[in-house]
Amino acid sequence: MPNDVFTELCKEIVVKYFNEHSDKTDKRIIAKEDVFIVWSCKTLQNNKALVSTTVSDGMYYEITHNGDKQETYVDAYKKWENFTVK
């Protein structure tokens, strides 16, 4: 899948996921303009992207497209903490 097509697909997936899973009491829905690609790459027939939104909820999404199987996998993560180990 071309990388530009994949990144647009990623945005659509995250919008749909967020709007279906966000707390309804927040009364917040997002559009593709609220989603951004942090990092993406294409290796051979496969694509991967790290995706986030403008919502400060600590969520980020890892989306992988398997070009052999024509399947796309989504991992949704919540950032709990960021600390330094010395």
PDB file with SEQRES, HELIX, SHEET and CRYST1 records, atoms N, CA, C and O in Angstrom:
SEQRES   1 A   86  MET PRO ASN ASP VAL PHE THR GLU LEU CYS LYS GLU ILE          
SEQRES   2 A   86  VAL VAL LYS TYR PHE ASN GLU HIS SER ASP LYS THR ASP          
SEQRES   3 A   86  LYS ARG ILE ILE ALA LYS GLU ASP VAL PHE ILE VAL TRP          
SEQRES   4 A   86  SER CYS LYS THR LEU GLN ASN ASN LYS ALA LEU VAL SER          
SEQRES   5 A   86  THR THR VAL SER ASP GLY MET TYR TYR GLU ILE THR HIS          
SEQRES   6 A   86  ASN GLY ASP LYS GLN GLU THR TYR VAL ASP ALA TYR LYS          
SEQRES   7 A   86  LYS TRP GLU ASN PHE THR VAL LYS                              
HELIX    1 AA1 ASN A    3  HIS A   21  1                                  19    
HELIX    2 AA2 LYS A   24  ASP A   26  5                                   3    
HELIX    3 AA3 LYS A   32  ASP A   34  5                                   3    
SHEET    1 AA1 4 VAL A  35  THR A  43  0                                        
SHEET    2 AA1 4 ASN A  46  THR A  53 -1                                        
SHEET    3 AA1 4 MET A  59  ASN A  66 -1                                        
SHEET    4 AA1 4 GLU A  71  LYS A  78 -1                                        
CRYST1    1.000    1.000    1.000  90.00  90.00  90.00 P 1           1          
ATOM      1  N   MET A   1       0.852  -1.169   0.000  1.00  0.00           N  
ATOM      2  CA  MET A   1       0.000   0.000   0.000  1.00  0.00           C  
ATOM      3  C   MET A   1       0.902   1.237   0.000  1.00  0.00           C  
ATOM      4  O   MET A   1       1.827   1.315   0.808  1.00  0.00           O  
ATOM      5  N   PRO A   2       0.658   2.188  -0.871  1.00  0.00           N  
ATOM      6  CA  PRO A   2       1.460   3.418  -0.853  1.00  0.00           C  
ATOM      7  C   PRO A   2       1.359   4.115   0.509  1.00  0.00           C  
ATOM      8  O   PRO A   2       0.305   4.095   1.144  1.00  0.00           O  
ATOM      9  N   ASN A   3       2.461   4.730   0.951  1.00  0.00           N  
ATOM     10  CA  ASN A   3       2.499   5.302   2.293  1.00  0.00           C  
ATOM     11  C   ASN A   3       1.460   6.405   2.493  1.00  0.00           C  
ATOM     12  O   ASN A   3       0.893   6.512   3.580  1.00  0.00           O  
ATOM     13  N   ASP A   4       1.194   7.230   1.474  1.00  0.00           N  
ATOM     14  CA  ASP A   4       0.196   8.289   1.632  1.00  0.00           C  
ATOM     15  C   ASP A   4      -1.205   7.714   1.813  1.00  0.00           C  
ATOM     16  O   ASP A   4      -2.003   8.260   2.574  1.00  0.00           O  
ATOM     17  N   VAL A   5      -1.507   6.628   1.130  1.00  0.00           N  
ATOM     18  CA  VAL A   5      -2.800   5.957   1.297  1.00  0.00           C  
ATOM     19  C   VAL A   5      -2.879   5.349   2.697  1.00  0.00           C  
ATOM     20  O   VAL A   5      -3.911   5.436   3.362  1.00  0.00           O  
ATOM     21  N   PHE A   6      -1.788   4.737   3.132  1.00  0.00           N  
ATOM     22  CA  PHE A   6      -1.748   4.123   4.464  1.00  0.00           C  
ATOM     23  C   PHE A   6      -1.946   5.158   5.565  1.00  0.00           C  
ATOM     24  O   PHE A   6      -2.718   4.917   6.494  1.00  0.00           O  
ATOM     25  N   THR A   7      -1.272   6.300   5.488  1.00  0.00           N  
ATOM     26  CA  THR A   7      -1.410   7.299   6.553  1.00  0.00           C  
ATOM     27  C   THR A   7      -2.831   7.862   6.604  1.00  0.00           C  
ATOM     28  O   THR A   7      -3.333   8.159   7.688  1.00  0.00           O  
ATOM     29  N   GLU A   8      -3.479   8.011   5.465  1.00  0.00           N  
ATOM     30  CA  GLU A   8      -4.882   8.448   5.467  1.00  0.00           C  
ATOM     31  C   GLU A   8      -5.771   7.385   6.104  1.00  0.00           C  
ATOM     32  O   GLU A   8      -6.693   7.712   6.851  1.00  0.00           O  
ATOM     33  N   LEU A   9      -5.497   6.110   5.809  1.00  0.00           N  
ATOM     34  CA  LEU A   9      -6.235   5.016   6.429  1.00  0.00           C  
ATOM     35  C   LEU A   9      -6.043   5.038   7.940  1.00  0.00           C  
ATOM     36  O   LEU A   9      -7.000   4.841   8.690  1.00  0.00           O  
ATOM     37  N   CYS A  10      -4.814   5.275   8.392  1.00  0.00           N  
ATOM     38  CA  CYS A  10      -4.526   5.353   9.830  1.00  0.00           C  
ATOM     39  C   CYS A  10      -5.374   6.429  10.494  1.00  0.00           C  
ATOM     40  O   CYS A  10      -5.951   6.196  11.557  1.00  0.00           O  
ATOM     41  N   LYS A  11      -5.453   7.587   9.886  1.00  0.00           N  
ATOM     42  CA  LYS A  11      -6.246   8.680  10.450  1.00  0.00           C  
ATOM     43  C   LYS A  11      -7.715   8.287  10.545  1.00  0.00           C  
ATOM     44  O   LYS A  11      -8.365   8.558  11.555  1.00  0.00           O  
ATOM     45  N   GLU A  12      -8.239   7.655   9.509  1.00  0.00           N  
ATOM     46  CA  GLU A  12      -9.636   7.211   9.526  1.00  0.00           C  
ATOM     47  C   GLU A  12      -9.874   6.189  10.633  1.00  0.00           C  
ATOM     48  O   GLU A  12     -10.891   6.245  11.326  1.00  0.00           O  
ATOM     49  N   ILE A  13      -8.942   5.261  10.799  1.00  0.00           N  
ATOM     50  CA  ILE A  13      -9.069   4.232  11.836  1.00  0.00           C  
ATOM     51  C   ILE A  13      -9.088   4.868  13.222  1.00  0.00           C  
ATOM     52  O   ILE A  13      -9.922   4.509  14.053  1.00  0.00           O  
ATOM     53  N   VAL A  14      -8.180   5.807  13.482  1.00  0.00           N  
ATOM     54  CA  VAL A  14      -8.096   6.435  14.804  1.00  0.00           C  
ATOM     55  C   VAL A  14      -9.337   7.281  15.078  1.00  0.00           C  
ATOM     56  O   VAL A  14      -9.853   7.263  16.196  1.00  0.00           O  
ATOM     57  N   VAL A  15      -9.820   8.011  14.095  1.00  0.00           N  
ATOM     58  CA  VAL A  15     -11.047   8.804  14.277  1.00  0.00           C  
ATOM     59  C   VAL A  15     -12.200   7.883  14.659  1.00  0.00           C  
ATOM     60  O   VAL A  15     -12.923   8.154  15.618  1.00  0.00           O  
ATOM     61  N   LYS A  16     -12.371   6.801  13.915  1.00  0.00           N  
ATOM     62  CA  LYS A  16     -13.464   5.864  14.196  1.00  0.00           C  
ATOM     63  C   LYS A  16     -13.307   5.253  15.587  1.00  0.00           C  
ATOM     64  O   LYS A  16     -14.272   5.185  16.348  1.00  0.00           O  
ATOM     65  N   TYR A  17     -12.098   4.811  15.919  1.00  0.00           N  
ATOM     66  CA  TYR A  17     -11.860   4.197  17.229  1.00  0.00           C  
ATOM     67  C   TYR A  17     -12.158   5.188  18.350  1.00  0.00           C  
ATOM     68  O   TYR A  17     -12.881   4.863  19.292  1.00  0.00           O  
ATOM     69  N   PHE A  18     -11.605   6.392  18.253  1.00  0.00           N  
ATOM     70  CA  PHE A  18     -11.796   7.385  19.305  1.00  0.00           C  
ATOM     71  C   PHE A  18     -13.275   7.706  19.479  1.00  0.00           C  
ATOM     72  O   PHE A  18     -13.783   7.706  20.600  1.00  0.00           O  
ATOM     73  N   ASN A  19     -13.959   7.975  18.392  1.00  0.00           N  
ATOM     74  CA  ASN A  19     -15.361   8.380  18.478  1.00  0.00           C  
ATOM     75  C   ASN A  19     -16.265   7.266  18.993  1.00  0.00           C  
ATOM     76  O   ASN A  19     -17.317   7.544  19.568  1.00  0.00           O  
ATOM     77  N   GLU A  20     -15.875   6.017  18.797  1.00  0.00           N  
ATOM     78  CA  GLU A  20     -16.652   4.889  19.319  1.00  0.00           C  
ATOM     79  C   GLU A  20     -16.313   4.556  20.771  1.00  0.00           C  
ATOM     80  O   GLU A  20     -17.147   3.997  21.483  1.00  0.00           O  
ATOM     81  N   HIS A  21     -15.088   4.894  21.227  1.00  0.00           N  
ATOM     82  CA  HIS A  21     -14.646   4.471  22.552  1.00  0.00           C  
ATOM     83  C   HIS A  21     -14.477   5.592  23.571  1.00  0.00           C  
ATOM     84  O   HIS A  21     -14.258   5.316  24.750  1.00  0.00           O  
ATOM     85  N   SER A  22     -14.573   6.834  23.152  1.00  0.00           N  
ATOM     86  CA  SER A  22     -14.380   7.928  24.111  1.00  0.00           C  
ATOM     87  C   SER A  22     -15.567   8.001  25.068  1.00  0.00           C  
ATOM     88  O   SER A  22     -16.676   7.575  24.746  1.00  0.00           O  
ATOM     89  N   ASP A  23     -15.307   8.544  26.235  1.00  0.00           N  
ATOM     90  CA  ASP A  23     -16.342   8.686  27.253  1.00  0.00           C  
ATOM     91  C   ASP A  23     -17.417   9.634  26.740  1.00  0.00           C  
ATOM     92  O   ASP A  23     -17.132  10.792  26.435  1.00  0.00           O  
ATOM     93  N   LYS A  24     -18.633   9.154  26.645  1.00  0.00           N  
ATOM     94  CA  LYS A  24     -19.730   9.957  26.087  1.00  0.00           C  
ATOM     95  C   LYS A  24     -20.018  11.197  26.922  1.00  0.00           C  
ATOM     96  O   LYS A  24     -20.560  12.176  26.408  1.00  0.00           O  
ATOM     97  N   THR A  25     -19.661  11.165  28.203  1.00  0.00           N  
ATOM     98  CA  THR A  25     -19.901  12.351  29.039  1.00  0.00           C  
ATOM     99  C   THR A  25     -18.955  13.489  28.689  1.00  0.00           C  
ATOM    100  O   THR A  25     -19.214  14.641  29.038  1.00  0.00           O  
ATOM    101  N   ASP A  26     -17.845  13.173  27.992  1.00  0.00           N  
ATOM    102  CA  ASP A  26     -16.932  14.229  27.548  1.00  0.00           C  
ATOM    103  C   ASP A  26     -17.514  15.021  26.384  1.00  0.00           C  
ATOM    104  O   ASP A  26     -17.089  16.143  26.107  1.00  0.00           O  
ATOM    105  N   LYS A  27     -18.491  14.425  25.706  1.00  0.00           N  
ATOM    106  CA  LYS A  27     -19.142  15.075  24.558  1.00  0.00           C  
ATOM    107  C   LYS A  27     -18.113  15.576  23.556  1.00  0.00           C  
ATOM    108  O   LYS A  27     -18.188  16.712  23.088  1.00  0.00           O  
ATOM    109  N   ARG A  28     -17.155  14.720  23.233  1.00  0.00           N  
ATOM    110  CA  ARG A  28     -16.069  15.098  22.322  1.00  0.00           C  
ATOM    111  C   ARG A  28     -15.991  14.090  21.192  1.00  0.00           C  
ATOM    112  O   ARG A  28     -15.909  12.885  21.431  1.00  0.00           O  
ATOM    113  N   ILE A  29     -16.017  14.572  19.981  1.00  0.00           N  
ATOM    114  CA  ILE A  29     -15.732  13.740  18.826  1.00  0.00           C  
ATOM    115  C   ILE A  29     -14.597  14.412  18.061  1.00  0.00           C  
ATOM    116  O   ILE A  29     -14.418  15.628  18.136  1.00  0.00           O  
ATOM    117  N   ILE A  30     -13.849  13.621  17.337  1.00  0.00           N  
ATOM    118  CA  ILE A  30     -12.730  14.184  16.590  1.00  0.00           C  
ATOM    119  C   ILE A  30     -12.930  13.940  15.095  1.00  0.00           C  
ATOM    120  O   ILE A  30     -13.732  13.101  14.684  1.00  0.00           O  
ATOM    121  N   ALA A  31     -12.186  14.691  14.303  1.00  0.00           N  
ATOM    122  CA  ALA A  31     -12.156  14.535  12.852  1.00  0.00           C  
ATOM    123  C   ALA A  31     -10.722  14.220  12.437  1.00  0.00           C  
ATOM    124  O   ALA A  31      -9.814  14.245  13.268  1.00  0.00           O  
ATOM    125  N   LYS A  32     -10.519  13.925  11.161  1.00  0.00           N  
ATOM    126  CA  LYS A  32      -9.175  13.588  10.676  1.00  0.00           C  
ATOM    127  C   LYS A  32      -8.177  14.706  10.936  1.00  0.00           C  
ATOM    128  O   LYS A  32      -6.983  14.448  11.087  1.00  0.00           O  
ATOM    129  N   GLU A  33      -8.653  15.942  10.990  1.00  0.00           N  
ATOM    130  CA  GLU A  33      -7.766  17.081  11.247  1.00  0.00           C  
ATOM    131  C   GLU A  33      -7.189  17.052  12.660  1.00  0.00           C  
ATOM    132  O   GLU A  33      -6.203  17.735  12.938  1.00  0.00           O  
ATOM    133  N   ASP A  34      -7.799  16.262  13.562  1.00  0.00           N  
ATOM    134  CA  ASP A  34      -7.342  16.153  14.948  1.00  0.00           C  
ATOM    135  C   ASP A  34      -6.344  15.011  15.145  1.00  0.00           C  
ATOM    136  O   ASP A  34      -5.881  14.777  16.261  1.00  0.00           O  
ATOM    137  N   VAL A  35      -6.017  14.310  14.079  1.00  0.00           N  
ATOM    138  CA  VAL A  35      -5.131  13.149  14.145  1.00  0.00           C  
ATOM    139  C   VAL A  35      -3.831  13.481  13.418  1.00  0.00           C  
ATOM    140  O   VAL A  35      -3.845  14.090  12.348  1.00  0.00           O  
ATOM    141  N   PHE A  36      -2.702  13.071  14.013  1.00  0.00           N  
ATOM    142  CA  PHE A  36      -1.428  13.304  13.344  1.00  0.00           C  
ATOM    143  C   PHE A  36      -0.545  12.060  13.408  1.00  0.00           C  
ATOM    144  O   PHE A  36      -0.624  11.256  14.336  1.00  0.00           O  
ATOM    145  N   ILE A  37       0.283  11.939  12.402  1.00  0.00           N  
ATOM    146  CA  ILE A  37       1.212  10.818  12.298  1.00  0.00           C  
ATOM    147  C   ILE A  37       2.512  11.229  12.980  1.00  0.00           C  
ATOM    148  O   ILE A  37       3.159  12.189  12.562  1.00  0.00           O  
ATOM    149  N   VAL A  38       2.894  10.505  14.026  1.00  0.00           N  
ATOM    150  CA  VAL A  38       4.138  10.773  14.739  1.00  0.00           C  
ATOM    151  C   VAL A  38       5.318  10.208  13.951  1.00  0.00           C  
ATOM    152  O   VAL A  38       6.364  10.848  13.840  1.00  0.00           O  
ATOM    153  N   TRP A  39       5.141   9.009  13.408  1.00  0.00           N  
ATOM    154  CA  TRP A  39       6.206   8.320  12.684  1.00  0.00           C  
ATOM    155  C   TRP A  39       5.560   7.286  11.779  1.00  0.00           C  
ATOM    156  O   TRP A  39       4.557   6.676  12.149  1.00  0.00           O  
ATOM    157  N   SER A  40       6.123   7.083  10.603  1.00  0.00           N  
ATOM    158  CA  SER A  40       5.633   6.011   9.736  1.00  0.00           C  
ATOM    159  C   SER A  40       6.774   5.496   8.867  1.00  0.00           C  
ATOM    160  O   SER A  40       7.748   6.202   8.608  1.00  0.00           O  
ATOM    161  N   CYS A  41       6.631   4.254   8.425  1.00  0.00           N  
ATOM    162  CA  CYS A  41       7.609   3.695   7.495  1.00  0.00           C  
ATOM    163  C   CYS A  41       6.941   2.627   6.645  1.00  0.00           C  
ATOM    164  O   CYS A  41       5.902   2.070   7.000  1.00  0.00           O  
ATOM    165  N   LYS A  42       7.568   2.365   5.521  1.00  0.00           N  
ATOM    166  CA  LYS A  42       7.146   1.292   4.629  1.00  0.00           C  
ATOM    167  C   LYS A  42       8.378   0.439   4.361  1.00  0.00           C  
ATOM    168  O   LYS A  42       9.409   0.943   3.915  1.00  0.00           O  
ATOM    169  N   THR A  43       8.262  -0.849   4.637  1.00  0.00           N  
ATOM    170  CA  THR A  43       9.341  -1.787   4.372  1.00  0.00           C  
ATOM    171  C   THR A  43       8.774  -2.921   3.529  1.00  0.00           C  
ATOM    172  O   THR A  43       7.885  -3.656   3.960  1.00  0.00           O  
ATOM    173  N   LEU A  44       9.304  -3.045   2.324  1.00  0.00           N  
ATOM    174  CA  LEU A  44       8.790  -4.011   1.349  1.00  0.00           C  
ATOM    175  C   LEU A  44       7.293  -3.768   1.156  1.00  0.00           C  
ATOM    176  O   LEU A  44       6.902  -2.682   0.729  1.00  0.00           O  
ATOM    177  N   GLN A  45       6.452  -4.750   1.461  1.00  0.00           N  
ATOM    178  CA  GLN A  45       5.017  -4.588   1.260  1.00  0.00           C  
ATOM    179  C   GLN A  45       4.278  -4.211   2.543  1.00  0.00           C  
ATOM    180  O   GLN A  45       3.048  -4.193   2.553  1.00  0.00           O  
ATOM    181  N   ASN A  46       4.995  -3.912   3.619  1.00  0.00           N  
ATOM    182  CA  ASN A  46       4.380  -3.644   4.917  1.00  0.00           C  
ATOM    183  C   ASN A  46       4.501  -2.170   5.295  1.00  0.00           C  
ATOM    184  O   ASN A  46       5.436  -1.482   4.885  1.00  0.00           O  
ATOM    185  N   ASN A  47       3.530  -1.697   6.091  1.00  0.00           N  
ATOM    186  CA  ASN A  47       3.531  -0.324   6.589  1.00  0.00           C  
ATOM    187  C   ASN A  47       3.343  -0.342   8.095  1.00  0.00           C  
ATOM    188  O   ASN A  47       2.704  -1.240   8.644  1.00  0.00           O  
ATOM    189  N   LYS A  48       3.910   0.663   8.759  1.00  0.00           N  
ATOM    190  CA  LYS A  48       3.702   0.835  10.199  1.00  0.00           C  
ATOM    191  C   LYS A  48       3.675   2.320  10.490  1.00  0.00           C  
ATOM    192  O   LYS A  48       4.403   3.099   9.874  1.00  0.00           O  
ATOM    193  N   ALA A  49       2.815   2.716  11.453  1.00  0.00           N  
ATOM    194  CA  ALA A  49       2.746   4.121  11.856  1.00  0.00           C  
ATOM    195  C   ALA A  49       2.424   4.218  13.338  1.00  0.00           C  
ATOM    196  O   ALA A  49       1.694   3.395  13.889  1.00  0.00           O  
ATOM    197  N   LEU A  50       2.984   5.243  13.973  1.00  0.00           N  
ATOM    198  CA  LEU A  50       2.599   5.637  15.324  1.00  0.00           C  
ATOM    199  C   LEU A  50       1.756   6.887  15.163  1.00  0.00           C  
ATOM    200  O   LEU A  50       2.162   7.838  14.495  1.00  0.00           O  
ATOM    201  N   VAL A  51       0.587   6.880  15.773  1.00  0.00           N  
ATOM    202  CA  VAL A  51      -0.408   7.919  15.531  1.00  0.00           C  
ATOM    203  C   VAL A  51      -0.910   8.457  16.861  1.00  0.00           C  
ATOM    204  O   VAL A  51      -1.030   7.709  17.832  1.00  0.00           O  
ATOM    205  N   SER A  52      -1.203   9.750  16.909  1.00  0.00           N  
ATOM    206  CA  SER A  52      -1.772  10.364  18.104  1.00  0.00           C  
ATOM    207  C   SER A  52      -2.824  11.382  17.678  1.00  0.00           C  
ATOM    208  O   SER A  52      -3.071  11.584  16.490  1.00  0.00           O  
ATOM    209  N   THR A  53      -3.438  12.019  18.676  1.00  0.00           N  
ATOM    210  CA  THR A  53      -4.473  13.017  18.402  1.00  0.00           C  
ATOM    211  C   THR A  53      -4.176  14.286  19.191  1.00  0.00           C  
ATOM    212  O   THR A  53      -3.276  14.314  20.031  1.00  0.00           O  
ATOM    213  N   THR A  54      -4.931  15.318  18.914  1.00  0.00           N  
ATOM    214  CA  THR A  54      -4.796  16.575  19.644  1.00  0.00           C  
ATOM    215  C   THR A  54      -5.477  16.519  21.006  1.00  0.00           C  
ATOM    216  O   THR A  54      -5.373  17.468  21.783  1.00  0.00           O  
ATOM    217  N   VAL A  55      -6.165  15.433  21.304  1.00  0.00           N  
ATOM    218  CA  VAL A  55      -6.826  15.261  22.602  1.00  0.00           C  
ATOM    219  C   VAL A  55      -5.770  14.869  23.628  1.00  0.00           C  
ATOM    220  O   VAL A  55      -4.990  13.948  23.387  1.00  0.00           O  
ATOM    221  N   SER A  56      -5.736  15.547  24.754  1.00  0.00           N  
ATOM    222  CA  SER A  56      -4.716  15.259  25.778  1.00  0.00           C  
ATOM    223  C   SER A  56      -5.198  14.148  26.715  1.00  0.00           C  
ATOM    224  O   SER A  56      -5.404  14.364  27.909  1.00  0.00           O  
ATOM    225  N   ASP A  57      -5.372  12.952  26.141  1.00  0.00           N  
ATOM    226  CA  ASP A  57      -5.849  11.808  26.915  1.00  0.00           C  
ATOM    227  C   ASP A  57      -4.771  10.751  27.137  1.00  0.00           C  
ATOM    228  O   ASP A  57      -5.040   9.710  27.737  1.00  0.00           O  
ATOM    229  N   GLY A  58      -3.550  11.009  26.656  1.00  0.00           N  
ATOM    230  CA  GLY A  58      -2.454  10.068  26.853  1.00  0.00           C  
ATOM    231  C   GLY A  58      -2.478   8.860  25.940  1.00  0.00           C  
ATOM    232  O   GLY A  58      -1.669   7.948  26.112  1.00  0.00           O  
ATOM    233  N   MET A  59      -3.383   8.826  24.973  1.00  0.00           N  
ATOM    234  CA  MET A  59      -3.486   7.680  24.071  1.00  0.00           C  
ATOM    235  C   MET A  59      -2.562   7.839  22.871  1.00  0.00           C  
ATOM    236  O   MET A  59      -2.349   8.944  22.371  1.00  0.00           O  
ATOM    237  N   TYR A  60      -2.018   6.714  22.422  1.00  0.00           N  
ATOM    238  CA  TYR A  60      -1.376   6.689  21.113  1.00  0.00           C  
ATOM    239  C   TYR A  60      -1.659   5.332  20.480  1.00  0.00           C  
ATOM    240  O   TYR A  60      -2.019   4.376  21.165  1.00  0.00           O  
ATOM    241  N   TYR A  61      -1.494   5.265  19.186  1.00  0.00           N  
ATOM    242  CA  TYR A  61      -1.924   4.113  18.414  1.00  0.00           C  
ATOM    243  C   TYR A  61      -0.781   3.637  17.523  1.00  0.00           C  
ATOM    244  O   TYR A  61      -0.106   4.434  16.872  1.00  0.00           O  
ATOM    245  N   GLU A  62      -0.580   2.334  17.508  1.00  0.00           N  
ATOM    246  CA  GLU A  62       0.394   1.720  16.609  1.00  0.00           C  
ATOM    247  C   GLU A  62      -0.406   0.936  15.575  1.00  0.00           C  
ATOM    248  O   GLU A  62      -1.150   0.020  15.924  1.00  0.00           O  
ATOM    249  N   ILE A  63      -0.252   1.294  14.318  1.00  0.00           N  
ATOM    250  CA  ILE A  63      -1.031   0.663  13.254  1.00  0.00           C  
ATOM    251  C   ILE A  63      -0.066   0.018  12.262  1.00  0.00           C  
ATOM    252  O   ILE A  63       0.863   0.658  11.769  1.00  0.00           O  
ATOM    253  N   THR A  64      -0.305  -1.258  11.983  1.00  0.00           N  
ATOM    254  CA  THR A  64       0.558  -2.036  11.103  1.00  0.00           C  
ATOM    255  C   THR A  64      -0.284  -2.643   9.989  1.00  0.00           C  
ATOM    256  O   THR A  64      -1.338  -3.226  10.242  1.00  0.00           O  
ATOM    257  N   HIS A  65       0.190  -2.502   8.759  1.00  0.00           N  
ATOM    258  CA  HIS A  65      -0.480  -3.137   7.621  1.00  0.00           C  
ATOM    259  C   HIS A  65       0.404  -4.259   7.102  1.00  0.00           C  
ATOM    260  O   HIS A  65       1.553  -4.029   6.725  1.00  0.00           O  
ATOM    261  N   ASN A  66      -0.134  -5.477   7.083  1.00  0.00           N  
ATOM    262  CA  ASN A  66       0.557  -6.649   6.558  1.00  0.00           C  
ATOM    263  C   ASN A  66       0.194  -6.765   5.076  1.00  0.00           C  
ATOM    264  O   ASN A  66      -0.919  -7.160   4.729  1.00  0.00           O  
ATOM    265  N   GLY A  67       1.135  -6.420   4.222  1.00  0.00           N  
ATOM    266  CA  GLY A  67       0.886  -6.428   2.791  1.00  0.00           C  
ATOM    267  C   GLY A  67       0.674  -7.811   2.207  1.00  0.00           C  
ATOM    268  O   GLY A  67       0.005  -7.946   1.182  1.00  0.00           O  
ATOM    269  N   ASP A  68       1.229  -8.849   2.834  1.00  0.00           N  
ATOM    270  CA  ASP A  68       1.031 -10.212   2.339  1.00  0.00           C  
ATOM    271  C   ASP A  68      -0.406 -10.672   2.546  1.00  0.00           C  
ATOM    272  O   ASP A  68      -1.001 -11.291   1.664  1.00  0.00           O  
ATOM    273  N   LYS A  69      -0.961 -10.366   3.719  1.00  0.00           N  
ATOM    274  CA  LYS A  69      -2.312 -10.812   4.059  1.00  0.00           C  
ATOM    275  C   LYS A  69      -3.375  -9.748   3.798  1.00  0.00           C  
ATOM    276  O   LYS A  69      -4.570 -10.021   3.911  1.00  0.00           O  
ATOM    277  N   GLN A  70      -2.939  -8.532   3.447  1.00  0.00           N  
ATOM    278  CA  GLN A  70      -3.864  -7.405   3.270  1.00  0.00           C  
ATOM    279  C   GLN A  70      -4.719  -7.218   4.525  1.00  0.00           C  
ATOM    280  O   GLN A  70      -5.935  -7.041   4.450  1.00  0.00           O  
ATOM    281  N   GLU A  71      -4.044  -7.263   5.689  1.00  0.00           N  
ATOM    282  CA  GLU A  71      -4.692  -7.052   6.981  1.00  0.00           C  
ATOM    283  C   GLU A  71      -4.020  -5.875   7.672  1.00  0.00           C  
ATOM    284  O   GLU A  71      -2.823  -5.637   7.509  1.00  0.00           O  
ATOM    285  N   THR A  72      -4.813  -5.146   8.446  1.00  0.00           N  
ATOM    286  CA  THR A  72      -4.287  -4.019   9.209  1.00  0.00           C  
ATOM    287  C   THR A  72      -4.573  -4.272  10.681  1.00  0.00           C  
ATOM    288  O   THR A  72      -5.692  -4.620  11.055  1.00  0.00           O  
ATOM    289  N   TYR A  73      -3.546  -4.092  11.518  1.00  0.00           N  
ATOM    290  CA  TYR A  73      -3.649  -4.355  12.950  1.00  0.00           C  
ATOM    291  C   TYR A  73      -3.509  -3.040  13.709  1.00  0.00           C  
ATOM    292  O   TYR A  73      -2.714  -2.176  13.338  1.00  0.00           O  
ATOM    293  N   VAL A  74      -4.288  -2.901  14.768  1.00  0.00           N  
ATOM    294  CA  VAL A  74      -4.267  -1.675  15.564  1.00  0.00           C  
ATOM    295  C   VAL A  74      -3.989  -2.028  17.019  1.00  0.00           C  
ATOM    296  O   VAL A  74      -4.652  -2.888  17.598  1.00  0.00           O  
ATOM    297  N   ASP A  75      -2.996  -1.352  17.604  1.00  0.00           N  
ATOM    298  CA  ASP A  75      -2.738  -1.425  19.041  1.00  0.00           C  
ATOM    299  C   ASP A  75      -3.009  -0.041  19.600  1.00  0.00           C  
ATOM    300  O   ASP A  75      -2.445   0.945  19.126  1.00  0.00           O  
ATOM    301  N   ALA A  76      -3.875   0.036  20.613  1.00  0.00           N  
ATOM    302  CA  ALA A  76      -4.182   1.311  21.263  1.00  0.00           C  
ATOM    303  C   ALA A  76      -3.537   1.293  22.645  1.00  0.00           C  
ATOM    304  O   ALA A  76      -3.761   0.375  23.433  1.00  0.00           O  
ATOM    305  N   TYR A  77      -2.736   2.313  22.929  1.00  0.00           N  
ATOM    306  CA  TYR A  77      -1.976   2.383  24.177  1.00  0.00           C  
ATOM    307  C   TYR A  77      -2.337   3.633  24.971  1.00  0.00           C  
ATOM    308  O   TYR A  77      -2.696   4.666  24.406  1.00  0.00           O  
ATOM    309  N   LYS A  78      -2.235   3.515  26.279  1.00  0.00           N  
ATOM    310  CA  LYS A  78      -2.408   4.656  27.178  1.00  0.00           C  
ATOM    311  C   LYS A  78      -1.085   4.880  27.896  1.00  0.00           C  
ATOM    312  O   LYS A  78      -0.547   3.970  28.529  1.00  0.00           O  
ATOM    313  N   LYS A  79      -0.573   6.081  27.795  1.00  0.00           N  
ATOM    314  CA  LYS A  79       0.677   6.414  28.480  1.00  0.00           C  
ATOM    315  C   LYS A  79       0.379   6.650  29.957  1.00  0.00           C  
ATOM    316  O   LYS A  79      -0.411   7.525  30.311  1.00  0.00           O  
ATOM    317  N   TRP A  80       1.016   5.867  30.803  1.00  0.00           N  
ATOM    318  CA  TRP A  80       0.785   5.991  32.241  1.00  0.00           C  
ATOM    319  C   TRP A  80       1.811   6.896  32.899  1.00  0.00           C  
ATOM    320  O   TRP A  80       1.483   7.661  33.805  1.00  0.00           O  
ATOM    321  N   GLU A  81       3.048   6.807  32.443  1.00  0.00           N  
ATOM    322  CA  GLU A  81       4.088   7.545  33.145  1.00  0.00           C  
ATOM    323  C   GLU A  81       5.311   7.685  32.248  1.00  0.00           C  
ATOM    324  O   GLU A  81       5.541   6.873  31.352  1.00  0.00           O  
ATOM    325  N   ASN A  82       6.073   8.708  32.501  1.00  0.00           N  
ATOM    326  CA  ASN A  82       7.343   8.922  31.821  1.00  0.00           C  
ATOM    327  C   ASN A  82       8.358   9.272  32.900  1.00  0.00           C  
ATOM    328  O   ASN A  82       8.195  10.267  33.606  1.00  0.00           O  
ATOM    329  N   PHE A  83       9.408   8.458  33.031  1.00  0.00           N  
ATOM    330  CA  PHE A  83      10.407   8.740  34.063  1.00  0.00           C  
ATOM    331  C   PHE A  83      11.790   8.364  33.557  1.00  0.00           C  
ATOM    332  O   PHE A  83      11.932   7.628  32.581  1.00  0.00           O  
ATOM    333  N   THR A  84      12.799   8.876  34.231  1.00  0.00           N  
ATOM    334  CA  THR A  84      14.191   8.653  33.861  1.00  0.00           C  
ATOM    335  C   THR A  84      14.819   7.621  34.784  1.00  0.00           C  
ATOM    336  O   THR A  84      14.609   7.652  35.997  1.00  0.00           O  
ATOM    337  N   VAL A  85      15.587   6.708  34.207  1.00  0.00           N  
ATOM    338  CA  VAL A  85      16.347   5.724  34.975  1.00  0.00           C  
ATOM    339  C   VAL A  85      17.816   6.026  34.736  1.00  0.00           C  
ATOM    340  O   VAL A  85      18.262   6.106  33.592  1.00  0.00           O  
ATOM    341  N   LYS A  86      18.579   6.196  35.831  1.00  0.00           N  
ATOM    342  CA  LYS A  86      20.010   6.510  35.711  1.00  0.00           C  
ATOM    343  C   LYS A  86      20.852   5.398  36.282  1.00  0.00           C  
ATOM    344  O   LYS A  86      22.079   5.485  36.270  1.00  0.00           O  
TER     345      LYS A  86                                                      
END                                                                             
